[in-house]
C-alpha cells in the first residue's frame, strides 16, 4: 500500500508508510482510487492458482482483467527438477491464457548477473534461455542518476536490439515510485 500511496500522492514511500501507520483512514481514502487493482500474495502460485484469481476477478468485475502481472517466472515453476521445461510449459500456458482472456500477461523473470549490461543486458542473459514463446522481452539497465534504460531485446512486432544496447530512457525516482518518459533531446 505504501508504494501505491506514493505513486498516487507524489510523497515519498517513507512518508506514505508514516501515513499508513499513524492515519489509516487518510491512507484508506487516498488508496480508494486503486480498488480496480487486485493482488495475490501467494509466494509460489500454480497455474491453477492464477486461473482461480482471474475467475474471482471476473466474478467481481464482470469481465476478465486486462492486465495480469506475474512476479516471477521462477516462483511459478518452483525452481526444482527440470526447470527449463517447467518454465517453457508455464510460458506456453500464459500465451494461451492471454488469448483466451484477451489480456496482456506480463511475466517478470531474472537475467544472469554474470552478463554485463551495456546499458541493458542482452537477450542471451535471460535465465534458462526461455526466449522462444514471449512476443516481447525487455531488459532493464542499471539506474544512472535518476534514469534507467529499458531495452527491447526481442520484439516480434517491432524494433529490437538483442544486445540490449539501444534502450529507451526513463526518469526514475524510486523513493517516490515515479517513472516517466524522457523527452527526446534534439
TORPA-4810 file (N, C-alpha, C, O; in nm, 3 decimals):
<nodes>
NODE_1_0.079_-0.122_0.000_0.000_0.000_0.000_0.084_0.129_0.000_0.043_0.229_-0.059_X
NODE_2_0.200_0.127_0.065_0.279_0.250_0.070_0.331_0.286_-0.068_0.340_0.405_-0.101_X
NODE_3_0.364_0.188_-0.150_0.410_0.218_-0.286_0.298_0.278_-0.369_0.318_0.376_-0.442_X
NODE_4_0.179_0.220_-0.358_0.063_0.275_-0.430_0.035_0.418_-0.385_0.012_0.506_-0.468_X
NODE_5_0.037_0.441_-0.254_0.012_0.574_-0.200_0.116_0.673_-0.251_0.082_0.786_-0.286_X
NODE_6_0.240_0.631_-0.255_0.346_0.717_-0.305_0.323_0.754_-0.451_0.339_0.870_-0.490_X
NODE_7_0.284_0.656_-0.532_0.257_0.683_-0.674_0.141_0.780_-0.692_0.147_0.868_-0.778_X
NODE_8_0.037_0.764_-0.613_-0.083_0.846_-0.626_-0.060_0.989_-0.579_-0.101_1.084_-0.645_X
NODE_9_0.005_1.003_-0.465_0.015_1.134_-0.400_0.142_1.211_-0.433_0.146_1.333_-0.421_X
NODE_10_0.248_1.139_-0.474_0.375_1.204_-0.501_0.461_1.222_-0.377_0.567_1.284_-0.384_X
NODE_11_0.417_1.168_-0.263_0.500_1.174_-0.143_0.597_1.056_-0.146_0.575_0.959_-0.217_X
NODE_12_0.703_1.066_-0.067_0.799_0.956_-0.063_0.735_0.833_0.001_0.635_0.842_0.072_X
NODE_13_0.795_0.717_-0.027_0.744_0.594_0.034_0.753_0.601_0.186_0.666_0.550_0.256_X
NODE_14_0.857_0.665_0.236_0.872_0.680_0.382_0.755_0.759_0.440_0.699_0.721_0.543_X
NODE_15_0.720_0.870_0.373_0.605_0.949_0.420_0.475_0.870_0.409_0.391_0.875_0.499_X
NODE_16_0.460_0.796_0.299_0.339_0.715_0.281_0.328_0.609_0.390_0.218_0.583_0.439_X
NODE_17_0.440_0.548_0.428_0.439_0.448_0.536_0.396_0.512_0.668_0.323_0.450_0.746_X
NODE_18_0.442_0.634_0.693_0.403_0.703_0.817_0.253_0.730_0.820_0.190_0.716_0.925_X
NODE_19_0.196_0.768_0.705_0.051_0.790_0.699_-0.022_0.659_0.724_-0.121_0.656_0.798_X
NODE_20_0.025_0.550_0.663_-0.037_0.419_0.686_-0.033_0.380_0.834_-0.130_0.327_0.887_X
NODE_21_0.080_0.407_0.899_0.096_0.370_1.040_0.016_0.459_1.134_-0.040_0.410_1.233_X
NODE_22_0.009_0.590_1.106_-0.046_0.685_1.202_-0.183_0.742_1.166_-0.252_0.797_1.251_X
NODE_23_-0.222_0.729_1.039_-0.351_0.784_0.997_-0.413_0.691_0.893_-0.427_0.729_0.776_X
NODE_24_-0.451_0.570_0.934_-0.501_0.470_0.838_-0.625_0.515_0.761_-0.644_0.471_0.647_X
NODE_25_-0.708_0.599_0.817_-0.828_0.645_0.745_-0.789_0.734_0.627_-0.849_0.724_0.520_X
NODE_26_-0.690_0.821_0.645_-0.642_0.904_0.534_-0.581_0.814_0.426_-0.605_0.833_0.307_X
NODE_27_-0.501_0.717_0.469_-0.440_0.625_0.374_-0.547_0.549_0.296_-0.536_0.532_0.175_X
NODE_28_-0.649_0.502_0.366_-0.759_0.429_0.301_-0.829_0.517_0.197_-0.860_0.471_0.087_X
NODE_29_-0.854_0.642_0.232_-0.919_0.734_0.138_-0.831_0.759_0.016_-0.881_0.763_-0.097_X
NODE_30_-0.701_0.775_0.039_-0.610_0.801_-0.074_-0.598_0.679_-0.164_-0.579_0.693_-0.285_X
NODE_31_-0.610_0.560_-0.107_-0.597_0.437_-0.186_-0.728_0.391_-0.250_-0.729_0.293_-0.324_X
NODE_32_-0.836_0.460_-0.223_-0.966_0.417_-0.277_-0.968_0.418_-0.430_-1.047_0.346_-0.491_X
NODE_33_-0.884_0.497_-0.490_-0.877_0.502_-0.637_-0.807_0.383_-0.699_-0.799_0.372_-0.821_X
NODE_34_-0.756_0.293_-0.616_-0.686_0.174_-0.669_-0.767_0.047_-0.647_-0.712_-0.063_-0.651_X
NODE_35_-0.896_0.062_-0.625_-0.981_-0.055_-0.599_-0.991_-0.150_-0.718_-1.036_-0.263_-0.703_X
NODE_36_-0.951_-0.106_-0.836_-0.956_-0.190_-0.955_-0.835_-0.284_-0.963_-0.829_-0.370_-1.050_X
NODE_37_-0.739_-0.266_-0.873_-0.620_-0.350_-0.872_-0.638_-0.458_-0.766_-0.671_-0.430_-0.651_X
NODE_38_-0.617_-0.583_-0.807_-0.629_-0.696_-0.716_-0.492_-0.760_-0.701_-0.417_-0.772_-0.798_X
NODE_39_-0.460_-0.800_-0.581_-0.330_-0.857_-0.552_-0.347_-1.000_-0.503_-0.444_-1.033_-0.435_X
NODE_40_-0.250_-1.084_-0.537_-0.240_-1.217_-0.481_-0.097_-1.229_-0.428_-0.002_-1.214_-0.504_X
NODE_41_-0.083_-1.255_-0.300_0.049_-1.259_-0.239_0.100_-1.401_-0.216_0.188_-1.422_-0.132_X
NODE_42_0.046_-1.497_-0.289_0.095_-1.635_-0.282_0.239_-1.634_-0.331_0.267_-1.587_-0.441_X
NODE_43_0.331_-1.685_-0.251_0.473_-1.678_-0.287_0.514_-1.775_-0.397_0.619_-1.756_-0.458_X
NODE_44_0.435_-1.876_-0.423_0.469_-1.972_-0.527_0.340_-2.026_-0.590_0.307_-2.143_-0.574_X
NODE_45_0.268_-1.939_-0.663_0.139_-1.981_-0.717_0.155_-2.080_-0.833_0.256_-2.081_-0.903_X
NODE_46_0.053_-2.163_-0.850_0.049_-2.254_-0.963_-0.035_-2.189_-1.074_-0.097_-2.085_-1.053_X
NODE_47_-0.036_-2.251_-1.189_-0.122_-2.202_-1.298_-0.269_-2.207_-1.256_-0.347_-2.118_-1.289_X
NODE_48_-0.306_-2.312_-1.182_-0.444_-2.322_-1.132_-0.476_-2.206_-1.037_-0.587_-2.153_-1.040_X
NODE_49_-0.379_-2.167_-0.953_-0.400_-2.054_-0.862_-0.427_-1.926_-0.940_-0.516_-1.849_-0.906_X
NODE_50_-0.349_-1.904_-1.045_-0.367_-1.784_-1.127_-0.504_-1.788_-1.194_-0.575_-1.687_-1.198_X
NODE_51_-0.542_-1.903_-1.246_-0.674_-1.919_-1.309_-0.785_-1.887_-1.210_-0.882_-1.819_-1.245_X
NODE_52_-0.772_-1.935_-1.087_-0.874_-1.907_-0.985_-0.881_-1.758_-0.952_-0.990_-1.704_-0.932_X
NODE_53_-0.766_-1.692_-0.946_-0.764_-1.547_-0.920_-0.835_-1.472_-1.033_-0.911_-1.378_-1.007_X
NODE_54_-0.810_-1.512_-1.157_-0.873_-1.447_-1.271_-1.024_-1.471_-1.269_-1.102_-1.380_-1.297_X
NODE_55_-1.065_-1.592_-1.236_-1.208_-1.621_-1.229_-1.275_-1.540_-1.117_-1.387_-1.492_-1.133_X
NODE_56_-1.207_-1.524_-1.005_-1.261_-1.444_-0.894_-1.273_-1.298_-0.937_-1.372_-1.232_-0.905_X
NODE_57_-1.173_-1.248_-1.008_-1.179_-1.110_-1.058_-1.298_-1.093_-1.151_-1.374_-0.997_-1.140_X
NODE_58_-1.312_-1.188_-1.242_-1.422_-1.181_-1.339_-1.558_-1.188_-1.270_-1.652_-1.121_-1.312_X
NODE_59_-1.568_-1.268_-1.167_-1.693_-1.277_-1.091_-1.727_-1.142_-1.027_-1.843_-1.100_-1.028_X
NODE_60_-1.627_-1.075_-0.972_-1.650_-0.946_-0.907_-1.670_-0.831_-1.006_-1.753_-0.743_-0.983_X
NODE_61_-1.593_-0.832_-1.115_-1.592_-0.718_-1.207_-1.678_-0.738_-1.333_-1.707_-0.642_-1.404_X
NODE_62_-1.718_-0.862_-1.360_-1.799_-0.888_-1.477_-1.722_-0.907_-1.605_-1.781_-0.926_-1.711_X
NODE_63_-1.590_-0.901_-1.597_-1.503_-0.923_-1.713_-1.366_-0.963_-1.663_-1.330_-0.933_-1.549_X
NODE_64_-1.289_-1.032_-1.746_-1.155_-1.071_-1.702_-1.065_-0.948_-1.693_-1.094_-0.845_-1.753_X
NODE_65_-0.955_-0.959_-1.619_-0.864_-0.845_-1.611_-0.798_-0.818_-1.745_-0.775_-0.909_-1.824_X
NODE_66_-0.767_-0.692_-1.771_-0.699_-0.654_-1.895_-0.549_-0.678_-1.884_-0.481_-0.697_-1.986_X
NODE_67_-0.498_-0.678_-1.762_-0.355_-0.695_-1.738_-0.334_-0.791_-1.622_-0.396_-0.778_-1.517_X
NODE_68_-0.245_-0.887_-1.644_-0.207_-0.982_-1.540_-0.055_-0.977_-1.531_0.014_-0.997_-1.631_X
NODE_69_-0.003_-0.949_-1.412_0.142_-0.941_-1.392_0.183_-1.055_-1.299_0.129_-1.070_-1.190_X
NODE_70_0.279_-1.133_-1.344_0.331_-1.245_-1.268_0.472_-1.210_-1.222_0.559_-1.177_-1.303_X
NODE_71_0.494_-1.216_-1.091_0.624_-1.183_-1.034_0.670_-1.302_-0.950_0.635_-1.309_-0.833_X
NODE_72_0.742_-1.388_-1.002_0.815_-1.401_-1.125_0.812_-1.544_-1.173_0.761_-1.633_-1.104_X
NODE_73_0.865_-1.568_-1.290_0.855_-1.699_-1.356_0.915_-1.810_-1.271_0.857_-1.918_-1.262_X
NODE_74_1.029_-1.787_-1.209_1.094_-1.891_-1.129_1.005_-1.932_-1.013_1.001_-2.050_-0.978_X
NODE_75_0.934_-1.837_-0.952_0.845_-1.871_-0.841_0.726_-1.954_-0.889_0.674_-2.037_-0.814_X
NODE_76_0.685_-1.933_-1.012_0.573_-2.011_-1.068_0.614_-2.156_-1.091_0.532_-2.247_-1.078_X
NODE_77_0.738_-2.178_-1.125_0.782_-2.312_-1.162_0.846_-2.389_-1.048_0.879_-2.507_-1.064_X
NODE_78_0.862_-2.327_-0.934_0.914_-2.396_-0.818_1.065_-2.409_-0.810_1.118_-2.440_-0.703_X
NODE_79_1.136_-2.387_-0.919_1.281_-2.387_-0.916_1.347_-2.523_-0.906_1.470_-2.530_-0.899_X
NODE_80_1.273_-2.632_-0.904_1.335_-2.763_-0.892_1.314_-2.847_-1.017_1.249_-2.804_-1.112_X
NODE_81_1.369_-2.967_-1.016_1.350_-3.061_-1.127_1.403_-3.004_-1.257_1.505_-2.936_-1.260_X
NODE_82_1.333_-3.033_-1.363_1.370_-2.984_-1.496_1.312_-2.844_-1.513_1.203_-2.827_-1.567_X
NODE_83_1.386_-2.744_-1.466_1.335_-2.607_-1.461_1.308_-2.549_-1.600_1.208_-2.480_-1.618_X
NODE_84_1.395_-2.574_-1.697_1.374_-2.521_-1.831_1.240_-2.566_-1.887_1.163_-2.484_-1.938_X
NODE_85_1.212_-2.695_-1.878_1.086_-2.748_-1.930_0.967_-2.688_-1.856_0.865_-2.656_-1.916_X
NODE_86_0.981_-2.672_-1.725_0.872_-2.613_-1.645_0.848_-2.467_-1.685_0.734_-2.424_-1.696_X
NODE_87_0.955_-2.392_-1.706_0.940_-2.252_-1.746_0.876_-2.242_-1.885_0.789_-2.159_-1.907_X
NODE_88_0.920_-2.327_-1.978_0.863_-2.328_-2.113_0.714_-2.361_-2.107_0.633_-2.296_-2.173_X
NODE_89_0.679_-2.461_-2.030_0.539_-2.503_-2.017_0.455_-2.389_-1.957_0.344_-2.364_-2.002_X
NODE_90_0.509_-2.322_-1.857_0.437_-2.212_-1.793_0.416_-2.097_-1.891_0.307_-2.040_-1.898_X
NODE_91_0.520_-2.062_-1.967_0.506_-1.954_-2.065_0.407_-1.990_-2.175_0.330_-1.905_-2.219_X
NODE_92_0.407_-2.115_-2.219_0.308_-2.160_-2.318_0.167_-2.148_-2.263_0.075_-2.105_-2.333_X
NODE_93_0.150_-2.187_-2.138_0.018_-2.177_-2.074_-0.027_-2.031_-2.066_-0.143_-2.001_-2.091_X
NODE_94_0.065_-1.941_-2.031_0.028_-1.800_-2.024_-0.003_-1.742_-2.162_-0.087_-1.652_-2.173_X
NODE_95_0.063_-1.791_-2.264_0.033_-1.746_-2.401_-0.112_-1.781_-2.435_-0.186_-1.697_-2.488_X
NODE_96_-0.153_-1.903_-2.407_-0.291_-1.945_-2.433_-0.388_-1.870_-2.341_-0.498_-1.830_-2.382_X
NODE_97_-0.347_-1.852_-2.218_-0.427_-1.782_-2.119_-0.455_-1.639_-2.165_-0.567_-1.590_-2.151_X
NODE_98_-0.353_-1.572_-2.219_-0.369_-1.435_-2.269_-0.470_-1.432_-2.383_-0.556_-1.344_-2.387_X
NODE_99_-0.460_-1.526_-2.474_-0.553_-1.531_-2.588_-0.695_-1.556_-2.541_-0.788_-1.489_-2.586_X
NODE_100_-0.713_-1.653_-2.451_-0.847_-1.689_-2.405_-0.915_-1.576_-2.328_-1.037_-1.562_-2.335_X
NODE_101_-0.837_-1.497_-2.257_-0.893_-1.391_-2.173_-0.879_-1.251_-2.235_-0.921_-1.152_-2.175_X
NODE_102_-0.819_-1.244_-2.355_-0.794_-1.116_-2.419_-0.725_-1.021_-2.322_-0.765_-0.905_-2.305_X
NODE_103_-0.620_-1.072_-2.258_-0.548_-0.997_-2.157_-0.400_-0.988_-2.192_-0.346_-1.076_-2.259_X
NODE_104_-0.336_-0.882_-2.147_-0.190_-0.873_-2.153_-0.136_-0.947_-2.032_-0.173_-0.917_-1.919_X
NODE_105_-0.049_-1.043_-2.056_0.013_-1.116_-1.946_0.161_-1.079_-1.946_0.234_-1.109_-2.041_X
NODE_106_0.204_-1.015_-1.839_0.343_-0.973_-1.823_0.405_-1.065_-1.720_0.359_-1.074_-1.606_X
NODE_107_0.511_-1.133_-1.761_0.579_-1.226_-1.671_0.719_-1.173_-1.645_0.801_-1.163_-1.737_X
NODE_108_0.747_-1.139_-1.520_0.881_-1.094_-1.482_0.970_-1.216_-1.469_0.924_-1.324_-1.431_X
NODE_109_1.098_-1.198_-1.502_1.192_-1.309_-1.498_1.331_-1.251_-1.472_1.354_-1.132_-1.490_X
NODE_110_1.421_-1.336_-1.431_1.557_-1.293_-1.397_1.651_-1.305_-1.516_1.628_-1.383_-1.609_X
NODE_111_1.757_-1.225_-1.510_1.868_-1.240_-1.603_1.989_-1.285_-1.523_1.990_-1.276_-1.400_X
NODE_112_2.089_-1.333_-1.593_2.211_-1.381_-1.528_2.298_-1.262_-1.489_2.327_-1.175_-1.572_X
NODE_113_2.338_-1.258_-1.365_2.420_-1.147_-1.316_2.557_-1.143_-1.381_2.620_-1.038_-1.384_X
NODE_114_2.603_-1.254_-1.433_2.736_-1.260_-1.492_2.745_-1.186_-1.626_2.855_-1.163_-1.676_X
NODE_115_2.632_-1.148_-1.683_2.631_-1.076_-1.810_2.633_-0.925_-1.784_2.554_-0.873_-1.705_X
NODE_116_2.724_-0.858_-1.851_2.731_-0.712_-1.840_2.619_-0.651_-1.922_2.584_-0.702_-2.029_X
NODE_117_2.564_-0.544_-1.873_2.467_-0.469_-1.949_2.534_-0.347_-2.009_2.618_-0.284_-1.945_X
NODE_118_2.497_-0.315_-2.130_2.560_-0.200_-2.196_2.456_-0.115_-2.266_2.458_-0.112_-2.389_X
NODE_119_2.368_-0.048_-2.203_2.348_-0.042_-2.058_2.257_-0.154_-2.006_2.258_-0.182_-1.886_X
NODE_120_2.179_-0.217_-2.094_2.088_-0.324_-2.052_2.148_-0.458_-2.091_2.226_-0.466_-2.186_X
NODE_121_2.111_-0.562_-2.020_2.163_-0.693_-2.052_2.106_-0.744_-2.185_1.994_-0.708_-2.222_X
NODE_122_2.183_-0.827_-2.255_2.137_-0.881_-2.383_2.033_-0.992_-2.364_2.011_-1.040_-2.252_X
NODE_123_1.971_-1.031_-2.472_1.872_-1.139_-2.466_1.936_-1.269_-2.416_1.870_-1.349_-2.350_X
NODE_124_2.062_-1.291_-2.447_2.130_-1.413_-2.404_2.145_-1.422_-2.252_2.180_-1.528_-2.200_X
NODE_125_2.120_-1.313_-2.180_2.130_-1.314_-2.033_2.004_-1.366_-1.966_2.004_-1.388_-1.844_X
NODE_126_1.896_-1.385_-2.041_1.771_-1.434_-1.981_1.796_-1.572_-1.921_1.841_-1.663_-1.991_X
NODE_127_1.768_-1.588_-1.791_1.792_-1.716_-1.725_1.708_-1.826_-1.790_1.590_-1.808_-1.819_X
NODE_128_1.771_-1.939_-1.810_1.702_-2.053_-1.866_1.681_-2.045_-2.017_1.627_-2.138_-2.078_X
NODE_129_1.722_-1.935_-2.076_1.709_-1.915_-2.222_1.567_-1.947_-2.271_1.550_-2.013_-2.373_X
NODE_130_1.468_-1.900_-2.199_1.328_-1.923_-2.236_1.280_-1.804_-2.321_1.190_-1.730_-2.282_X
NODE_131_1.342_-1.788_-2.436_1.317_-1.673_-2.522_1.221_-1.700_-2.637_1.182_-1.607_-2.707_X
NODE_132_1.182_-1.825_-2.657_1.105_-1.861_-2.776_0.960_-1.813_-2.770_0.911_-1.759_-2.868_X
NODE_133_0.892_-1.831_-2.660_0.748_-1.806_-2.651_0.710_-1.659_-2.643_0.617_-1.617_-2.712_X
NODE_134_0.777_-1.578_-2.560_0.731_-1.438_-2.545_0.741_-1.360_-2.676_0.835_-1.377_-2.754_X
NODE_135_0.642_-1.274_-2.699_0.644_-1.187_-2.816_0.735_-1.067_-2.792_0.789_-1.010_-2.887_X
NODE_136_0.753_-1.030_-2.666_0.833_-0.914_-2.631_0.915_-0.947_-2.507_0.862_-0.996_-2.408_X
NODE_137_1.045_-0.921_-2.514_1.132_-0.937_-2.398_1.205_-0.805_-2.379_1.270_-0.754_-2.470_X
NODE_138_1.193_-0.750_-2.258_1.259_-0.626_-2.221_1.361_-0.656_-2.112_1.333_-0.734_-2.022_X
NODE_139_1.478_-0.594_-2.120_1.571_-0.598_-2.008_1.586_-0.455_-1.958_1.573_-0.359_-2.033_X
NODE_140_1.615_-0.443_-1.829_1.624_-0.312_-1.765_1.768_-0.288_-1.725_1.834_-0.374_-1.666_X
NODE_141_1.818_-0.167_-1.759_1.957_-0.132_-1.729_1.971_-0.067_-1.593_1.874_-0.021_-1.533_X
NODE_142_2.092_-0.064_-1.548_2.126_-0.005_-1.419_2.088_0.143_-1.417_2.107_0.215_-1.515_X
NODE_143_2.034_0.187_-1.307_1.998_0.327_-1.291_2.122_0.414_-1.297_2.224_0.383_-1.236_X
NODE_144_2.113_0.523_-1.373_2.220_0.622_-1.383_2.160_0.753_-1.337_2.081_0.815_-1.408_X
NODE_145_2.200_0.796_-1.219_2.137_0.916_-1.165_1.990_0.886_-1.141_1.956_0.792_-1.069_X
NODE_146_1.903_0.966_-1.202_1.759_0.941_-1.188_1.702_0.883_-1.317_1.588_0.912_-1.353_X
NODE_147_1.782_0.802_-1.385_1.741_0.743_-1.512_1.768_0.592_-1.511_1.858_0.544_-1.442_X
NODE_148_1.687_0.520_-1.588_1.722_0.382_-1.617_1.677_0.349_-1.757_1.586_0.412_-1.812_X
NODE_149_1.741_0.249_-1.815_1.712_0.211_-1.953_1.627_0.085_-1.959_1.640_-0.005_-1.876_X
NODE_150_1.541_0.080_-2.060_1.461_-0.037_-2.089_1.485_-0.071_-2.236_1.457_0.009_-2.324_X
NODE_151_1.536_-0.192_-2.260_1.571_-0.232_-2.396_1.484_-0.347_-2.444_1.467_-0.448_-2.374_X
NODE_152_1.429_-0.332_-2.562_1.357_-0.442_-2.626_1.462_-0.532_-2.691_1.518_-0.496_-2.795_X
NODE_153_1.489_-0.647_-2.629_1.588_-0.739_-2.684_1.522_-0.843_-2.774_1.589_-0.915_-2.848_X
NODE_154_1.389_-0.851_-2.766_1.310_-0.929_-2.860_1.177_-0.857_-2.876_1.115_-0.816_-2.778_X
NODE_155_1.135_-0.842_-3.000_1.007_-0.777_-3.027_0.954_-0.834_-3.157_0.995_-0.794_-3.265_X
NODE_156_0.862_-0.927_-3.145_0.807_-0.995_-3.262_0.738_-0.898_-3.358_0.729_-0.926_-3.478_X
NODE_157_0.691_-0.785_-3.307_0.612_-0.693_-3.390_0.677_-0.558_-3.410_0.611_-0.464_-3.454_X
NODE_158_0.804_-0.546_-3.380_0.868_-0.416_-3.396_1.019_-0.426_-3.380_1.078_-0.534_-3.387_X
NODE_159_1.079_-0.310_-3.359_1.224_-0.299_-3.349_1.277_-0.362_-3.221_1.215_-0.355_-3.115_X
NODE_160_1.393_-0.425_-3.234_1.459_-0.485_-3.118_1.609_-0.485_-3.142_1.656_-0.480_-3.255_X
NODE_161_1.684_-0.490_-3.033_1.830_-0.499_-3.039_1.870_-0.605_-2.937_1.868_-0.581_-2.816_X
NODE_162_1.905_-0.723_-2.987_1.937_-0.837_-2.899_2.048_-0.806_-2.799_2.059_-0.872_-2.696_X
NODE_163_2.131_-0.706_-2.829_2.245_-0.674_-2.743_2.206_-0.595_-2.618_2.283_-0.590_-2.522_X
NODE_164_2.089_-0.535_-2.618_2.048_-0.451_-2.505_2.110_-0.312_-2.510_2.097_-0.235_-2.415_X
NODE_165_2.176_-0.280_-2.620_2.248_-0.153_-2.631_2.168_-0.037_-2.684_2.223_0.071_-2.703_X
NODE_166_2.039_-0.054_-2.709_1.956_0.055_-2.763_1.833_0.077_-2.675_1.720_0.053_-2.718_X
NODE_167_1.854_0.123_-2.551_1.740_0.136_-2.460_1.659_0.263_-2.484_1.703_0.356_-2.551_X
NODE_168_1.541_0.262_-2.428_1.460_0.381_-2.410_1.490_0.426_-2.268_1.489_0.344_-2.176_X
NODE_169_1.516_0.555_-2.249_1.550_0.605_-2.116_1.427_0.659_-2.046_1.345_0.729_-2.107_X
NODE_170_1.415_0.628_-1.920_1.303_0.673_-1.838_1.357_0.745_-1.715_1.461_0.708_-1.660_X
NODE_171_1.283_0.848_-1.673_1.314_0.911_-1.545_1.272_0.814_-1.436_1.170_0.746_-1.449_X
NODE_172_1.349_0.809_-1.329_1.321_0.712_-1.225_1.359_0.771_-1.089_1.474_0.806_-1.065_X
NODE_173_1.260_0.781_-1.003_1.284_0.824_-0.865_1.221_0.721_-0.774_1.103_0.733_-0.738_X
NODE_174_1.297_0.618_-0.735_1.239_0.505_-0.661_1.178_0.545_-0.527_1.081_0.482_-0.484_X
NODE_175_1.231_0.645_-0.462_1.175_0.683_-0.332_1.032_0.735_-0.344_0.958_0.738_-0.246_X
NODE_176_0.993_0.778_-0.466_0.858_0.827_-0.492_0.778_0.734_-0.582_0.664_0.764_-0.617_X
NODE_177_0.838_0.620_-0.620_0.775_0.526_-0.712_0.735_0.599_-0.842_0.627_0.576_-0.896_X
NODE_178_0.823_0.684_-0.889_0.795_0.769_-1.005_0.875_0.721_-1.125_0.997_0.707_-1.118_X
NODE_179_0.805_0.694_-1.234_0.867_0.658_-1.362_0.797_0.739_-1.469_0.674_0.746_-1.472_X
NODE_180_0.874_0.801_-1.559_0.814_0.880_-1.666_0.904_0.878_-1.789_1.025_0.857_-1.780_X
NODE_181_0.842_0.899_-1.905_0.917_0.912_-2.028_1.011_1.031_-2.019_0.986_1.127_-1.946_X
NODE_182_1.120_1.024_-2.094_1.214_1.135_-2.104_1.191_1.197_-2.241_1.184_1.126_-2.341_X
NODE_183_1.180_1.328_-2.244_1.162_1.399_-2.370_1.286_1.374_-2.458_1.399_1.376_-2.410_X
NODE_184_1.262_1.350_-2.586_1.373_1.333_-2.680_1.455_1.461_-2.687_1.399_1.571_-2.698_X
NODE_185_1.586_1.447_-2.682_1.674_1.564_-2.698_1.710_1.577_-2.845_1.748_1.480_-2.910_X
NODE_186_1.698_1.699_-2.896_1.728_1.721_-3.038_1.853_1.801_-3.056_1.893_1.829_-3.169_X
</nodes>
